[in-house]
């Protein structure tokens, strides 16, 4: 279980680092690769996969794996000012 808790701590620190990264400095592809490695490490652990700690961090990693491809799309050079304007209007910002 200690290995699991250490991995959870590492995951949370990684996610916190992602959240503190300024948009212009983001590298969503690299971030996605890092998160995939976190998931692979988690799945290879010899722990009770039904325990709350395991399922909790697994769910959090899955959420990151869902949103990071969206970050990749937003960081694409094809995004123009008009696209950002439409996005801002859609989310009321």
Secondary structure, 3 states (H helix, E strand, C coil): CHHHHHHHHHHHHHHHHHHHCCHHHCCHHHHHHHHHHHHHHHHHCCCCCCCHHHHHHHHHHHHHHHHHHHHHHHHCCCCCHHHHHHHHHHCCC
